[in-house]
Amino acid sequence: MKAIGRNLVVKILKAGISKTQGGLLLGEKQREDIRYAEGTVVTVVAEAGGLKTDDVIYFDKNDSHQIEVKEEIYNVVKIDNVVIVL
């Protein structure tokens, strides 16, 4: 699988259950107030400017879309929507 243009293919890392300051346990679907998602870069194009395969990134999940390949769900993210590289 290869990314085309200025796109990345990203596998989202599952957040699991998180705990609020008040002690409430929130599932992954209940954290929709968080705009950015954490993921691992699966494929990258040459114009990515320092990004490489297996980098952990944060990206704007509202400006990405999902694709299913061989029963796996991936996100296609524009390079401009990456906000942090860990």
PDB file of N, CA, C and O in Angstrom:
ATOM      1  N   MET A   1       0.854  -1.168   0.000  1.00  0.00           N
ATOM      2  CA  MET A   1       0.000   0.000   0.000  1.00  0.00           C
ATOM      3  C   MET A   1       0.901   1.232   0.000  1.00  0.00           C
ATOM      4  O   MET A   1       1.857   1.304   0.772  1.00  0.00           O
ATOM      5  N   LYS A   2       0.599   2.193  -0.858  1.00  0.00           N
ATOM      6  CA  LYS A   2       1.369   3.428  -0.956  1.00  0.00           C
ATOM      7  C   LYS A   2       0.441   4.625  -0.849  1.00  0.00           C
ATOM      8  O   LYS A   2      -0.685   4.603  -1.347  1.00  0.00           O
ATOM      9  N   ALA A   3       0.922   5.655  -0.201  1.00  0.00           N
ATOM     10  CA  ALA A   3       0.200   6.928  -0.165  1.00  0.00           C
ATOM     11  C   ALA A   3       0.484   7.679  -1.461  1.00  0.00           C
ATOM     12  O   ALA A   3       1.580   7.585  -2.013  1.00  0.00           O
ATOM     13  N   ILE A   4      -0.501   8.419  -1.938  1.00  0.00           N
ATOM     14  CA  ILE A   4      -0.379   9.179  -3.175  1.00  0.00           C
ATOM     15  C   ILE A   4      -0.549  10.662  -2.865  1.00  0.00           C
ATOM     16  O   ILE A   4      -1.308  11.036  -1.970  1.00  0.00           O
ATOM     17  N   GLY A   5       0.164  11.501  -3.611  1.00  0.00           N
ATOM     18  CA  GLY A   5       0.037  12.945  -3.429  1.00  0.00           C
ATOM     19  C   GLY A   5       0.619  13.388  -2.094  1.00  0.00           C
ATOM     20  O   GLY A   5       1.690  12.929  -1.697  1.00  0.00           O
ATOM     21  N   ARG A   6      -0.080  14.273  -1.405  1.00  0.00           N
ATOM     22  CA  ARG A   6       0.383  14.773  -0.099  1.00  0.00           C
ATOM     23  C   ARG A   6      -0.388  14.096   1.035  1.00  0.00           C
ATOM     24  O   ARG A   6      -0.759  14.743   2.014  1.00  0.00           O
ATOM     25  N   ASN A   7      -0.623  12.798   0.896  1.00  0.00           N
ATOM     26  CA  ASN A   7      -1.374  12.035   1.884  1.00  0.00           C
ATOM     27  C   ASN A   7      -0.485  11.061   2.635  1.00  0.00           C
ATOM     28  O   ASN A   7       0.557  10.636   2.136  1.00  0.00           O
ATOM     29  N   LEU A   8      -0.908  10.717   3.832  1.00  0.00           N
ATOM     30  CA  LEU A   8      -0.286   9.682   4.647  1.00  0.00           C
ATOM     31  C   LEU A   8      -1.337   8.626   4.928  1.00  0.00           C
ATOM     32  O   LEU A   8      -2.528   8.933   4.987  1.00  0.00           O
ATOM     33  N   VAL A   9      -0.912   7.392   5.100  1.00  0.00           N
ATOM     34  CA  VAL A   9      -1.805   6.347   5.586  1.00  0.00           C
ATOM     35  C   VAL A   9      -1.415   6.105   7.037  1.00  0.00           C
ATOM     36  O   VAL A   9      -0.251   5.843   7.341  1.00  0.00           O
ATOM     37  N   VAL A  10      -2.399   6.196   7.933  1.00  0.00           N
ATOM     38  CA  VAL A  10      -2.144   6.167   9.374  1.00  0.00           C
ATOM     39  C   VAL A  10      -3.027   5.101  10.024  1.00  0.00           C
ATOM     40  O   VAL A  10      -4.197   4.952   9.671  1.00  0.00           O
ATOM     41  N   LYS A  11      -2.460   4.373  10.964  1.00  0.00           N
ATOM     42  CA  LYS A  11      -3.218   3.431  11.794  1.00  0.00           C
ATOM     43  C   LYS A  11      -3.433   4.109  13.130  1.00  0.00           C
ATOM     44  O   LYS A  11      -2.467   4.435  13.821  1.00  0.00           O
ATOM     45  N   ILE A  12      -4.700   4.329  13.511  1.00  0.00           N
ATOM     46  CA  ILE A  12      -5.010   5.020  14.762  1.00  0.00           C
ATOM     47  C   ILE A  12      -4.674   4.123  15.939  1.00  0.00           C
ATOM     48  O   ILE A  12      -4.980   2.930  15.937  1.00  0.00           O
ATOM     49  N   LEU A  13      -4.042   4.712  16.944  1.00  0.00           N
ATOM     50  CA  LEU A  13      -3.775   4.006  18.193  1.00  0.00           C
ATOM     51  C   LEU A  13      -5.004   4.119  19.069  1.00  0.00           C
ATOM     52  O   LEU A  13      -5.535   5.215  19.249  1.00  0.00           O
ATOM     53  N   LYS A  14      -5.456   3.028  19.606  1.00  0.00           N
ATOM     54  CA  LYS A  14      -6.660   3.005  20.434  1.00  0.00           C
ATOM     55  C   LYS A  14      -6.380   3.661  21.780  1.00  0.00           C
ATOM     56  O   LYS A  14      -5.395   3.343  22.446  1.00  0.00           O
ATOM     57  N   ALA A  15      -7.254   4.576  22.168  1.00  0.00           N
ATOM     58  CA  ALA A  15      -7.084   5.323  23.418  1.00  0.00           C
ATOM     59  C   ALA A  15      -7.517   4.517  24.629  1.00  0.00           C
ATOM     60  O   ALA A  15      -6.978   4.702  25.720  1.00  0.00           O
ATOM     61  N   GLY A  16      -8.486   3.622  24.453  1.00  0.00           N
ATOM     62  CA  GLY A  16      -8.975   2.839  25.582  1.00  0.00           C
ATOM     63  C   GLY A  16      -9.816   3.687  26.520  1.00  0.00           C
ATOM     64  O   GLY A  16     -10.449   4.654  26.098  1.00  0.00           O
ATOM     65  N   ILE A  17      -9.818   3.319  27.788  1.00  0.00           N
ATOM     66  CA  ILE A  17     -10.619   4.012  28.799  1.00  0.00           C
ATOM     67  C   ILE A  17      -9.756   5.072  29.474  1.00  0.00           C
ATOM     68  O   ILE A  17      -8.608   4.810  29.834  1.00  0.00           O
ATOM     69  N   SER A  18     -10.316   6.272  29.645  1.00  0.00           N
ATOM     70  CA  SER A  18      -9.608   7.335  30.356  1.00  0.00           C
ATOM     71  C   SER A  18     -10.443   7.771  31.552  1.00  0.00           C
ATOM     72  O   SER A  18     -11.655   7.558  31.600  1.00  0.00           O
ATOM     73  N   LYS A  19      -9.771   8.382  32.506  1.00  0.00           N
ATOM     74  CA  LYS A  19     -10.428   8.801  33.740  1.00  0.00           C
ATOM     75  C   LYS A  19     -10.392  10.319  33.837  1.00  0.00           C
ATOM     76  O   LYS A  19      -9.341  10.929  33.642  1.00  0.00           O
ATOM     77  N   THR A  20     -11.548  10.941  34.140  1.00  0.00           N
ATOM     78  CA  THR A  20     -11.609  12.384  34.302  1.00  0.00           C
ATOM     79  C   THR A  20     -11.108  12.778  35.689  1.00  0.00           C
ATOM     80  O   THR A  20     -10.889  11.921  36.545  1.00  0.00           O
ATOM     81  N   GLN A  21     -10.927  14.083  35.905  1.00  0.00           N
ATOM     82  CA  GLN A  21     -10.494  14.569  37.220  1.00  0.00           C
ATOM     83  C   GLN A  21     -11.513  14.240  38.295  1.00  0.00           C
ATOM     84  O   GLN A  21     -11.150  14.060  39.457  1.00  0.00           O
ATOM     85  N   GLY A  22     -12.779  14.160  37.926  1.00  0.00           N
ATOM     86  CA  GLY A  22     -13.838  13.839  38.882  1.00  0.00           C
ATOM     87  C   GLY A  22     -13.987  12.348  39.146  1.00  0.00           C
ATOM     88  O   GLY A  22     -14.785  11.947  39.994  1.00  0.00           O
ATOM     89  N   GLY A  23     -13.226  11.516  38.427  1.00  0.00           N
ATOM     90  CA  GLY A  23     -13.256  10.080  38.658  1.00  0.00           C
ATOM     91  C   GLY A  23     -14.131   9.287  37.701  1.00  0.00           C
ATOM     92  O   GLY A  23     -14.235   8.068  37.835  1.00  0.00           O
ATOM     93  N   LEU A  24     -14.764   9.953  36.737  1.00  0.00           N
ATOM     94  CA  LEU A  24     -15.593   9.243  35.765  1.00  0.00           C
ATOM     95  C   LEU A  24     -14.712   8.507  34.755  1.00  0.00           C
ATOM     96  O   LEU A  24     -13.687   9.033  34.321  1.00  0.00           O
ATOM     97  N   LEU A  25     -15.109   7.307  34.388  1.00  0.00           N
ATOM     98  CA  LEU A  25     -14.412   6.552  33.362  1.00  0.00           C
ATOM     99  C   LEU A  25     -15.106   6.781  32.029  1.00  0.00           C
ATOM    100  O   LEU A  25     -16.319   6.606  31.913  1.00  0.00           O
ATOM    101  N   LEU A  26     -14.328   7.174  31.020  1.00  0.00           N
ATOM    102  CA  LEU A  26     -14.874   7.465  29.700  1.00  0.00           C
ATOM    103  C   LEU A  26     -14.284   6.498  28.687  1.00  0.00           C
ATOM    104  O   LEU A  26     -13.074   6.275  28.656  1.00  0.00           O
ATOM    105  N   GLY A  27     -15.157   5.925  27.856  1.00  0.00           N
ATOM    106  CA  GLY A  27     -14.706   5.075  26.767  1.00  0.00           C
ATOM    107  C   GLY A  27     -14.212   5.916  25.613  1.00  0.00           C
ATOM    108  O   GLY A  27     -14.370   7.137  25.602  1.00  0.00           O
ATOM    109  N   GLU A  28     -13.615   5.254  24.649  1.00  0.00           N
ATOM    110  CA  GLU A  28     -13.042   5.945  23.492  1.00  0.00           C
ATOM    111  C   GLU A  28     -14.083   6.747  22.723  1.00  0.00           C
ATOM    112  O   GLU A  28     -13.789   7.866  22.303  1.00  0.00           O
ATOM    113  N   LYS A  29     -15.273   6.226  22.527  1.00  0.00           N
ATOM    114  CA  LYS A  29     -16.328   6.916  21.777  1.00  0.00           C
ATOM    115  C   LYS A  29     -16.873   8.129  22.525  1.00  0.00           C
ATOM    116  O   LYS A  29     -17.430   9.032  21.900  1.00  0.00           O
ATOM    117  N   GLN A  30     -16.724   8.170  23.838  1.00  0.00           N
ATOM    118  CA  GLN A  30     -17.247   9.278  24.629  1.00  0.00           C
ATOM    119  C   GLN A  30     -16.300  10.472  24.653  1.00  0.00           C
ATOM    120  O   GLN A  30     -16.646  11.512  25.212  1.00  0.00           O
ATOM    121  N   ARG A  31     -15.128  10.350  24.067  1.00  0.00           N
ATOM    122  CA  ARG A  31     -14.150  11.431  24.062  1.00  0.00           C
ATOM    123  C   ARG A  31     -14.162  12.188  22.744  1.00  0.00           C
ATOM    124  O   ARG A  31     -13.101  12.542  22.229  1.00  0.00           O
ATOM    125  N   GLU A  32     -15.326  12.438  22.197  1.00  0.00           N
ATOM    126  CA  GLU A  32     -15.432  13.109  20.914  1.00  0.00           C
ATOM    127  C   GLU A  32     -15.112  14.594  20.991  1.00  0.00           C
ATOM    128  O   GLU A  32     -15.044  15.264  19.961  1.00  0.00           O
ATOM    129  N   ASP A  33     -14.908  15.130  22.222  1.00  0.00           N
ATOM    130  CA  ASP A  33     -14.520  16.530  22.379  1.00  0.00           C
ATOM    131  C   ASP A  33     -13.055  16.731  22.018  1.00  0.00           C
ATOM    132  O   ASP A  33     -12.623  17.863  21.796  1.00  0.00           O
ATOM    133  N   ILE A  34     -12.290  15.656  21.956  1.00  0.00           N
ATOM    134  CA  ILE A  34     -10.875  15.740  21.589  1.00  0.00           C
ATOM    135  C   ILE A  34     -10.782  15.801  20.069  1.00  0.00           C
ATOM    136  O   ILE A  34     -11.250  14.896  19.379  1.00  0.00           O
ATOM    137  N   ARG A  35     -10.186  16.854  19.552  1.00  0.00           N
ATOM    138  CA  ARG A  35     -10.142  17.072  18.110  1.00  0.00           C
ATOM    139  C   ARG A  35      -9.055  16.253  17.428  1.00  0.00           C
ATOM    140  O   ARG A  35      -9.198  15.890  16.260  1.00  0.00           O
ATOM    141  N   TYR A  36      -7.972  15.959  18.136  1.00  0.00           N
ATOM    142  CA  TYR A  36      -6.826  15.314  17.515  1.00  0.00           C
ATOM    143  C   TYR A  36      -6.727  13.850  17.915  1.00  0.00           C
ATOM    144  O   TYR A  36      -7.035  13.482  19.048  1.00  0.00           O
ATOM    145  N   ALA A  37      -6.293  13.020  16.972  1.00  0.00           N
ATOM    146  CA  ALA A  37      -6.136  11.587  17.207  1.00  0.00           C
ATOM    147  C   ALA A  37      -4.659  11.224  17.097  1.00  0.00           C
ATOM    148  O   ALA A  37      -3.897  11.875  16.382  1.00  0.00           O
ATOM    149  N   GLU A  38      -4.267  10.174  17.815  1.00  0.00           N
ATOM    150  CA  GLU A  38      -2.891   9.686  17.781  1.00  0.00           C
ATOM    151  C   GLU A  38      -2.835   8.466  16.869  1.00  0.00           C
ATOM    152  O   GLU A  38      -3.698   7.590  16.935  1.00  0.00           O
ATOM    153  N   GLY A  39      -1.820   8.416  16.022  1.00  0.00           N
ATOM    154  CA  GLY A  39      -1.695   7.288  15.114  1.00  0.00           C
ATOM    155  C   GLY A  39      -0.263   7.033  14.715  1.00  0.00           C
ATOM    156  O   GLY A  39       0.624   7.850  14.963  1.00  0.00           O
ATOM    157  N   THR A  40      -0.048   5.885  14.090  1.00  0.00           N
ATOM    158  CA  THR A  40       1.265   5.488  13.599  1.00  0.00           C
ATOM    159  C   THR A  40       1.248   5.560  12.080  1.00  0.00           C
ATOM    160  O   THR A  40       0.320   5.059  11.445  1.00  0.00           O
ATOM    161  N   VAL A  41       2.263   6.177  11.493  1.00  0.00           N
ATOM    162  CA  VAL A  41       2.360   6.310  10.042  1.00  0.00           C
ATOM    163  C   VAL A  41       2.667   4.940   9.433  1.00  0.00           C
ATOM    164  O   VAL A  41       3.641   4.288   9.808  1.00  0.00           O
ATOM    165  N   VAL A  42       1.820   4.513   8.489  1.00  0.00           N
ATOM    166  CA  VAL A  42       2.006   3.239   7.803  1.00  0.00           C
ATOM    167  C   VAL A  42       2.760   3.441   6.504  1.00  0.00           C
ATOM    168  O   VAL A  42       3.726   2.730   6.228  1.00  0.00           O
ATOM    169  N   THR A  43       2.327   4.407   5.701  1.00  0.00           N
ATOM    170  CA  THR A  43       3.044   4.754   4.475  1.00  0.00           C
ATOM    171  C   THR A  43       3.170   6.264   4.378  1.00  0.00           C
ATOM    172  O   THR A  43       2.318   7.009   4.862  1.00  0.00           O
ATOM    173  N   VAL A  44       4.233   6.693   3.752  1.00  0.00           N
ATOM    174  CA  VAL A  44       4.531   8.112   3.644  1.00  0.00           C
ATOM    175  C   VAL A  44       5.083   8.389   2.248  1.00  0.00           C
ATOM    176  O   VAL A  44       5.718   7.527   1.641  1.00  0.00           O
ATOM    177  N   VAL A  45       4.839   9.586   1.748  1.00  0.00           N
ATOM    178  CA  VAL A  45       5.362   9.988   0.438  1.00  0.00           C
ATOM    179  C   VAL A  45       6.668  10.749   0.619  1.00  0.00           C
ATOM    180  O   VAL A  45       6.988  11.182   1.726  1.00  0.00           O
ATOM    181  N   ALA A  46       7.414  10.911  -0.454  1.00  0.00           N
ATOM    182  CA  ALA A  46       8.722  11.566  -0.389  1.00  0.00           C
ATOM    183  C   ALA A  46       8.620  13.028   0.050  1.00  0.00           C
ATOM    184  O   ALA A  46       9.548  13.550   0.667  1.00  0.00           O
ATOM    185  N   GLU A  47       7.504  13.695  -0.262  1.00  0.00           N
ATOM    186  CA  GLU A  47       7.343  15.113   0.071  1.00  0.00           C
ATOM    187  C   GLU A  47       6.913  15.335   1.514  1.00  0.00           C
ATOM    188  O   GLU A  47       6.466  16.433   1.843  1.00  0.00           O
ATOM    189  N   ALA A  48       7.027  14.350   2.378  1.00  0.00           N
ATOM    190  CA  ALA A  48       6.483  14.440   3.732  1.00  0.00           C
ATOM    191  C   ALA A  48       7.298  15.324   4.657  1.00  0.00           C
ATOM    192  O   ALA A  48       6.841  15.612   5.764  1.00  0.00           O
ATOM    193  N   GLY A  49       8.460  15.762   4.267  1.00  0.00           N
ATOM    194  CA  GLY A  49       9.224  16.713   5.070  1.00  0.00           C
ATOM    195  C   GLY A  49       9.622  16.214   6.442  1.00  0.00           C
ATOM    196  O   GLY A  49       9.285  16.844   7.444  1.00  0.00           O
ATOM    197  N   GLY A  50      10.325  15.108   6.512  1.00  0.00           N
ATOM    198  CA  GLY A  50      10.816  14.621   7.791  1.00  0.00           C
ATOM    199  C   GLY A  50      10.005  13.498   8.406  1.00  0.00           C
ATOM    200  O   GLY A  50      10.475  12.851   9.342  1.00  0.00           O
ATOM    201  N   LEU A  51       8.817  13.246   7.920  1.00  0.00           N
ATOM    202  CA  LEU A  51       8.025  12.122   8.430  1.00  0.00           C
ATOM    203  C   LEU A  51       8.530  10.828   7.823  1.00  0.00           C
ATOM    204  O   LEU A  51       8.979  10.798   6.677  1.00  0.00           O
ATOM    205  N   LYS A  52       8.452   9.755   8.606  1.00  0.00           N
ATOM    206  CA  LYS A  52       8.850   8.449   8.098  1.00  0.00           C
ATOM    207  C   LYS A  52       7.915   7.380   8.638  1.00  0.00           C
ATOM    208  O   LYS A  52       7.152   7.630   9.571  1.00  0.00           O
ATOM    209  N   THR A  53       7.971   6.205   8.060  1.00  0.00           N
ATOM    210  CA  THR A  53       7.144   5.085   8.494  1.00  0.00           C
ATOM    211  C   THR A  53       7.402   4.790   9.962  1.00  0.00           C
ATOM    212  O   THR A  53       8.541   4.871  10.422  1.00  0.00           O
ATOM    213  N   ASP A  54       6.366   4.453  10.691  1.00  0.00           N
ATOM    214  CA  ASP A  54       6.372   4.116  12.117  1.00  0.00           C
ATOM    215  C   ASP A  54       6.489   5.326  13.041  1.00  0.00           C
ATOM    216  O   ASP A  54       6.575   5.148  14.256  1.00  0.00           O
ATOM    217  N   ASP A  55       6.496   6.553  12.509  1.00  0.00           N
ATOM    218  CA  ASP A  55       6.431   7.737  13.373  1.00  0.00           C
ATOM    219  C   ASP A  55       5.065   7.782  14.046  1.00  0.00           C
ATOM    220  O   ASP A  55       4.057   7.429  13.433  1.00  0.00           O
ATOM    221  N   VAL A  56       5.028   8.210  15.290  1.00  0.00           N
ATOM    222  CA  VAL A  56       3.766   8.420  15.995  1.00  0.00           C
ATOM    223  C   VAL A  56       3.413   9.896  15.856  1.00  0.00           C
ATOM    224  O   VAL A  56       4.213  10.772  16.184  1.00  0.00           O
ATOM    225  N   ILE A  57       2.207  10.159  15.368  1.00  0.00           N
ATOM    226  CA  ILE A  57       1.786  11.531  15.084  1.00  0.00           C
ATOM    227  C   ILE A  57       0.435  11.816  15.731  1.00  0.00           C
ATOM    228  O   ILE A  57      -0.298  10.899  16.100  1.00  0.00           O
ATOM    229  N   TYR A  58       0.120  13.097  15.861  1.00  0.00           N
ATOM    230  CA  TYR A  58      -1.222  13.561  16.184  1.00  0.00           C
ATOM    231  C   TYR A  58      -1.715  14.324  14.961  1.00  0.00           C
ATOM    232  O   TYR A  58      -0.986  15.124  14.375  1.00  0.00           O
ATOM    233  N   PHE A  59      -2.964  14.064  14.587  1.00  0.00           N
ATOM    234  CA  PHE A  59      -3.535  14.705  13.401  1.00  0.00           C
ATOM    235  C   PHE A  59      -4.982  15.082  13.671  1.00  0.00           C
ATOM    236  O   PHE A  59      -5.631  14.538  14.564  1.00  0.00           O
ATOM    237  N   ASP A  60      -5.471  16.026  12.877  1.00  0.00           N
ATOM    238  CA  ASP A  60      -6.849  16.494  12.992  1.00  0.00           C
ATOM    239  C   ASP A  60      -7.774  15.414  12.441  1.00  0.00           C
ATOM    240  O   ASP A  60      -7.852  15.213  11.229  1.00  0.00           O
ATOM    241  N   LYS A  61      -8.476  14.716  13.340  1.00  0.00           N
ATOM    242  CA  LYS A  61      -9.302  13.586  12.901  1.00  0.00           C
ATOM    243  C   LYS A  61     -10.536  14.034  12.122  1.00  0.00           C
ATOM    244  O   LYS A  61     -11.143  13.227  11.418  1.00  0.00           O
ATOM    245  N   ASN A  62     -10.918  15.306  12.237  1.00  0.00           N
ATOM    246  CA  ASN A  62     -12.063  15.809  11.483  1.00  0.00           C
ATOM    247  C   ASN A  62     -11.739  16.012  10.004  1.00  0.00           C
ATOM    248  O   ASN A  62     -12.641  16.051   9.168  1.00  0.00           O
ATOM    249  N   ASP A  63     -10.450  16.140   9.682  1.00  0.00           N
ATOM    250  CA  ASP A  63     -10.035  16.355   8.298  1.00  0.00           C
ATOM    251  C   ASP A  63      -9.360  15.131   7.698  1.00  0.00           C
ATOM    252  O   ASP A  63      -8.511  15.263   6.815  1.00  0.00           O
ATOM    253  N   SER A  64      -9.725  13.950   8.164  1.00  0.00           N
ATOM    254  CA  SER A  64      -9.203  12.707   7.596  1.00  0.00           C
ATOM    255  C   SER A  64     -10.386  11.821   7.239  1.00  0.00           C
ATOM    256  O   SER A  64     -11.523  12.107   7.614  1.00  0.00           O
ATOM    257  N   HIS A  65     -10.117  10.763   6.527  1.00  0.00           N
ATOM    258  CA  HIS A  65     -11.174   9.805   6.237  1.00  0.00           C
ATOM    259  C   HIS A  65     -10.626   8.390   6.372  1.00  0.00           C
ATOM    260  O   HIS A  65      -9.422   8.156   6.270  1.00  0.00           O
ATOM    261  N   GLN A  66     -11.538   7.455   6.602  1.00  0.00           N
ATOM    262  CA  GLN A  66     -11.131   6.072   6.841  1.00  0.00           C
ATOM    263  C   GLN A  66     -11.263   5.251   5.569  1.00  0.00           C
ATOM    264  O   GLN A  66     -12.085   5.521   4.693  1.00  0.00           O
ATOM    265  N   ILE A  67     -10.403   4.225   5.513  1.00  0.00           N
ATOM    266  CA  ILE A  67     -10.434   3.284   4.405  1.00  0.00           C
ATOM    267  C   ILE A  67     -10.175   1.892   4.974  1.00  0.00           C
ATOM    268  O   ILE A  67      -9.381   1.731   5.901  1.00  0.00           O
ATOM    269  N   GLU A  68     -10.843   0.900   4.421  1.00  0.00           N
ATOM    270  CA  GLU A  68     -10.645  -0.475   4.879  1.00  0.00           C
ATOM    271  C   GLU A  68      -9.861  -1.241   3.824  1.00  0.00           C
ATOM    272  O   GLU A  68     -10.257  -1.291   2.659  1.00  0.00           O
ATOM    273  N   VAL A  69      -8.744  -1.839   4.240  1.00  0.00           N
ATOM    274  CA  VAL A  69      -7.910  -2.644   3.364  1.00  0.00           C
ATOM    275  C   VAL A  69      -7.641  -3.961   4.077  1.00  0.00           C
ATOM    276  O   VAL A  69      -7.071  -3.981   5.168  1.00  0.00           O
ATOM    277  N   LYS A  70      -8.052  -5.054   3.459  1.00  0.00           N
ATOM    278  CA  LYS A  70      -7.846  -6.398   4.021  1.00  0.00           C
ATOM    279  C   LYS A  70      -8.322  -6.486   5.468  1.00  0.00           C
ATOM    280  O   LYS A  70      -7.611  -6.982   6.342  1.00  0.00           O
ATOM    281  N   GLU A  71      -9.540  -5.995   5.702  1.00  0.00           N
ATOM    282  CA  GLU A  71     -10.211  -6.040   7.000  1.00  0.00           C
ATOM    283  C   GLU A  71      -9.524  -5.219   8.091  1.00  0.00           C
ATOM    284  O   GLU A  71      -9.798  -5.421   9.274  1.00  0.00           O
ATOM    285  N   GLU A  72      -8.649  -4.309   7.718  1.00  0.00           N
ATOM    286  CA  GLU A  72      -8.015  -3.367   8.649  1.00  0.00           C
ATOM    287  C   GLU A  72      -8.496  -1.967   8.302  1.00  0.00           C
ATOM    288  O   GLU A  72      -8.639  -1.630   7.126  1.00  0.00           O
ATOM    289  N   ILE A  73      -8.746  -1.154   9.320  1.00  0.00           N
ATOM    290  CA  ILE A  73      -9.188   0.228   9.116  1.00  0.00           C
ATOM    291  C   ILE A  73      -7.977   1.154   9.240  1.00  0.00           C
ATOM    292  O   ILE A  73      -7.237   1.099  10.221  1.00  0.00           O
ATOM    293  N   TYR A  74      -7.790   2.005   8.227  1.00  0.00           N
ATOM    294  CA  TYR A  74      -6.719   2.994   8.212  1.00  0.00           C
ATOM    295  C   TYR A  74      -7.339   4.369   8.002  1.00  0.00           C
ATOM    296  O   TYR A  74      -8.460   4.485   7.508  1.00  0.00           O
ATOM    297  N   ASN A  75      -6.602   5.404   8.379  1.00  0.00           N
ATOM    298  CA  ASN A  75      -7.014   6.773   8.091  1.00  0.00           C
ATOM    299  C   ASN A  75      -6.084   7.353   7.033  1.00  0.00           C
ATOM    300  O   ASN A  75      -4.872   7.140   7.072  1.00  0.00           O
ATOM    301  N   VAL A  76      -6.663   8.086   6.093  1.00  0.00           N
ATOM    302  CA  VAL A  76      -5.889   8.820   5.096  1.00  0.00           C
ATOM    303  C   VAL A  76      -5.873  10.263   5.565  1.00  0.00           C
ATOM    304  O   VAL A  76      -6.919  10.889   5.736  1.00  0.00           O
ATOM    305  N   VAL A  77      -4.665  10.784   5.769  1.00  0.00           N
ATOM    306  CA  VAL A  77      -4.471  12.106   6.374  1.00  0.00           C
ATOM    307  C   VAL A  77      -3.605  12.948   5.453  1.00  0.00           C
ATOM    308  O   VAL A  77      -2.575  12.482   4.966  1.00  0.00           O
ATOM    309  N   LYS A  78      -4.014  14.181   5.215  1.00  0.00           N
ATOM    310  CA  LYS A  78      -3.155  15.109   4.461  1.00  0.00           C
ATOM    311  C   LYS A  78      -1.989  15.537   5.352  1.00  0.00           C
ATOM    312  O   LYS A  78      -2.157  15.720   6.558  1.00  0.00           O
ATOM    313  N   ILE A  79      -0.838  15.691   4.768  1.00  0.00           N
ATOM    314  CA  ILE A  79       0.358  16.071   5.523  1.00  0.00           C
ATOM    315  C   ILE A  79       0.119  17.372   6.296  1.00  0.00           C
ATOM    316  O   ILE A  79       0.633  17.536   7.402  1.00  0.00           O
ATOM    317  N   ASP A  80      -0.649  18.289   5.726  1.00  0.00           N
ATOM    318  CA  ASP A  80      -0.917  19.574   6.374  1.00  0.00           C
ATOM    319  C   ASP A  80      -1.734  19.437   7.647  1.00  0.00           C
ATOM    320  O   ASP A  80      -1.762  20.369   8.451  1.00  0.00           O
ATOM    321  N   ASN A  81      -2.409  18.296   7.861  1.00  0.00           N
ATOM    322  CA  ASN A  81      -3.231  18.100   9.050  1.00  0.00           C
ATOM    323  C   ASN A  81      -2.484  17.434  10.199  1.00  0.00           C
ATOM    324  O   ASN A  81      -3.069  17.182  11.252  1.00  0.00           O
ATOM    325  N   VAL A  82      -1.206  17.149  10.009  1.00  0.00           N
ATOM    326  CA  VAL A  82      -0.383  16.619  11.095  1.00  0.00           C
ATOM    327  C   VAL A  82       0.054  17.792  11.964  1.00  0.00           C
ATOM    328  O   VAL A  82       0.601  18.773  11.461  1.00  0.00           O
ATOM    329  N   VAL A  83      -0.188  17.690  13.269  1.00  0.00           N
ATOM    330  CA  VAL A  83       0.144  18.798  14.160  1.00  0.00           C
ATOM    331  C   VAL A  83       1.339  18.497  15.074  1.00  0.00           C
ATOM    332  O   VAL A  83       2.036  19.419  15.499  1.00  0.00           O
ATOM    333  N   ILE A  84       1.581  17.215  15.380  1.00  0.00           N
ATOM    334  CA  ILE A  84       2.697  16.841  16.269  1.00  0.00           C
ATOM    335  C   ILE A  84       3.303  15.532  15.782  1.00  0.00           C
ATOM    336  O   ILE A  84       2.585  14.613  15.388  1.00  0.00           O
ATOM    337  N   VAL A  85       4.625  15.457  15.812  1.00  0.00           N
ATOM    338  CA  VAL A  85       5.340  14.206  15.573  1.00  0.00           C
ATOM    339  C   VAL A  85       6.087  13.892  16.873  1.00  0.00           C
ATOM    340  O   VAL A  85       6.883  14.701  17.350  1.00  0.00           O
ATOM    341  N   LEU A  86       5.823  12.718  17.436  1.00  0.00           N
ATOM    342  CA  LEU A  86       6.499  12.335  18.689  1.00  0.00           C
ATOM    343  C   LEU A  86       7.821  11.659  18.412  1.00  0.00           C
ATOM    344  O   LEU A  86       8.523  11.271  19.346  1.00  0.00           O
TER     345      LEU A  86
END
